[in-house]
Amino acid sequence: METKDAITSLTALGHATRLAAFRLLVEAGPAGRMAGDIGEALGVPGATLSFHLKELVHAGLVESESQGRYVCYRANFQAIHGLIEYLTHNCCAGSTSAECAPTTDPACGC
C-alpha cells in the first residue's frame, strides 16, 4: 500500500458515521448489507448515508453491488488488511514476540 492510499483510507474512517458503517459491514462479513439496512441501523437518512458510503467506496474500503433497485455494500477485507499491514510494517523492528504477532483471526475468513 502506498502512503497516499493509507491517508485516503484513514481519512475515510476518520468520521463517526463512516466508521460506524464500516464496522457494520465488517460485522456482516462477505454477505454485506443493503444500504437501507445500514441507514436504519445507524439512524442516518438515505442521502447522508449515500455520501458517506461513497467516500468509503472511493477509499477502496467498501465495495458496492447493484441488486435491482437496491445496493449491497461489503467491506473490502483485502484493503483493510493492506492498511493494517502498512501501519504495522516493521512492527517492533521485526521482532517475533507475541506482542508483534498479527491480530487477524483466520477462523473468521476476513
C-alpha positions in Angstrom: 0.0 0.0 0.0 1.2 3.5 -0.9 1.3 6.2 1.7 -1.3 8.3 -0.2 -3.7 5.3 -0.2 -3.3 4.8 3.5 -4.1 8.5 4.1 -7.2 8.2 1.9 -8.3 5.2 3.9 -7.6 6.7 7.3 -9.4 9.9 6.2 -12.4 8.0 5.2 -12.5 6.2 8.5 -12.0 9.4 10.4 -15.7 10.3 10.5 -18.0 8.8 13.1 -20.7 7.8 10.6 -18.3 6.3 8.1 -16.5 4.4 10.8 -19.8 3.1 12.2 -20.9 2.0 8.7 -17.6 0.3 8.0 -17.8 -1.6 11.3 -21.3 -2.8 10.5 -20.0 -4.1 7.1 -17.1 -5.8 8.8 -19.5 -7.5 11.2 -21.8 -8.5 8.3 -18.8 -10.4 6.6 -18.8 -11.3 2.9 -22.6 -11.2 2.6 -22.6 -7.4 3.3 -25.6 -5.3 4.0 -28.1 -3.4 1.9 -27.9 0.4 2.0 -31.3 0.7 3.6 -30.4 -1.7 6.4 -27.2 0.2 7.1 -29.2 3.5 7.2 -31.8 2.0 9.5 -29.2 0.5 11.9 -27.3 3.8 12.1 -30.3 6.1 12.1 -28.9 8.0 9.1 -31.0 9.5 6.3 -30.5 8.0 2.9 -28.9 11.0 1.2 -26.4 11.4 4.1 -25.6 7.7 4.1 -25.1 7.6 0.4 -22.5 10.4 0.7 -20.6 8.5 3.5 -20.8 5.2 1.7 -19.5 6.8 -1.5 -16.4 8.0 0.5 -15.7 4.5 1.8 -16.1 3.1 -1.7 -13.8 5.8 -3.1 -11.2 4.9 -0.4 -11.4 1.3 -1.5 -12.5 0.1 1.9 -16.0 -0.9 0.7 -17.4 -2.4 -2.5 -20.9 -2.0 -3.8 -23.1 -4.2 -5.9 -26.4 -3.2 -7.5 -29.1 -5.7 -7.0 -32.0 -4.3 -8.9 -33.2 -1.1 -7.3 -31.1 -1.7 -4.2 -27.4 -1.6 -3.5 -25.5 -4.1 -1.3 -22.3 -2.9 0.4 -19.5 -5.1 1.5 -16.3 -4.4 3.4 -13.2 -4.9 1.3 -11.2 -7.2 3.7 -8.2 -7.2 1.4 -8.0 -3.4 1.6 -8.3 -3.3 5.4 -5.6 -6.0 5.8 -3.4 -4.0 3.5 -3.9 -0.9 5.7 -3.2 -2.8 8.8 0.0 -4.3 7.2 1.0 -0.8 6.1 0.5 0.6 9.7 2.4 -2.3 11.3 5.2 -2.7 8.8 8.4 -3.3 10.7 6.4 -3.5 14.0 8.8 -4.0 16.9 11.7 -3.8 14.4 10.9 -7.2 13.0 10.7 -9.0 16.4 8.8 -12.2 16.5 7.5 -11.7 20.1 3.8 -12.3 20.8 3.2 -8.5 21.1 4.1 -8.1 17.4 2.1 -11.1 16.1 -0.6 -10.5 13.5 -4.0 -9.7 15.0 -6.2 -11.2 12.3 -8.3 -14.3 13.1 -8.0 -16.9 10.3 -11.2 -18.6 11.6 -13.3 -15.6 10.6 -12.2 -15.7 6.9 -11.6 -12.0 6.9 
